[in-house]
Amino acid sequence: MTKKERALLAVEALKKEYPDALCSLTAQNPLELLIATRLSAQCTDARVNLVTPILFAKYPTLDDYCNADVKDIEEIIHSCGFYHGKARDIIAMAQKIKSDFGGKVPDTMEGLTSLQGVGRKTANLILGDIYGKPAVVTDTHLIRLANRIGLVETKDPVKVETALRKLLPPDESNNFCHRTVLHGRAVCTARKANCEACVLNEFCKKKI
């Protein structure tokens, strides 16, 4: 079986198992999703979703973030960890969106990664979820599952992204990434691969 064939089987199996492929971060617009994703670095999505309603209520617009007091944002997001850097990044990215992109969250990889604190993982999430472009969000669940299934032999996020772009149908790649997060939390966890309960076990390289 080729990697391409295995990838297509994984896409279909996870689509059947998790028909609703949704981002687990709660956001109502591109700016909120961008901020929530920045907060999620080295923090659980569940924790971020507890913090963002307070943040978004106090800072509803781009201008609010541009003019924000960094210490106030730090206080609100403190429980997300690394709050000094995250608060600075949130303000800086808002200011650059206003000055360089006319107040609109950019819709290109180059534009997004030019923002303070935004890497390819965050940029791919925005491109896929907001702008409907083919995206591969290389979070820890995707990297782990892609290696176990046998789609890649690397844990380098950029190499995983590059490899999966060649294997996954472009119109399925974004949702596939969301589904691997759900499957990685429920079945194929970092601690243990529960192969007996896994919908991928018939073609997973770990089982063959």
Secondary structure, DSSP 8 states (H G I E B T S, - for coil): --HHHHHHHHHHHHHHH-S----SS--SSHHHHHHHHHHTTTS-HHHHHHHHHHHHHH--SHHHHHT--HHHHHHHHGGGS-HHHHHHHHHHHHHHHHHHSTTS---SHHHHHTSTT--HHHHHHHHHHTT--------HHHHHHHHHHTS-S---HHHHHHHHHHHS-HHHHHHHHHHHHHHHHHTB-SS-B-GGG-TTTTT-TTT-
